[in-house]
Amino acid sequence: MIRNVVVGRLLPDVSAEQVETALQALRDLRVEGVELRMVSGVDLGLREGNASYAITVDLDDEDAYRVYDRDEEHNRIRRELFAPISASIERIQFRLPG
């Protein structure tokens, strides 16, 4: 199993509604032939300097990740909803044990 982790920092003056709209679009995303197990949320502010939001997606294998990564709607959400509100976005994919 592959875990994709995305951590982003928001630009100044981005509203909570903008962030929730972007996160909900990803939660609602369906990619044909790929099972997505997604968790996402905004930072609780418990520690100074944290990122603003995080997304984790678990996928069966590398092929499923590649299909998800290239999906047209997924890329539209990244381009139209996350890019305009994010100062930075970092990603990592790693294999889960077991």
Secondary structure, DSSP 8 states (H G I E B T S, - for coil): -EEEEEEEEE-TT--HHHHHHHHHHHHH--BTTB--EEEEEE---SSTT--SEEEEEEESSHHHHHHHHH-HHHHHHIIIIIGGGEEEEEEEEEE---
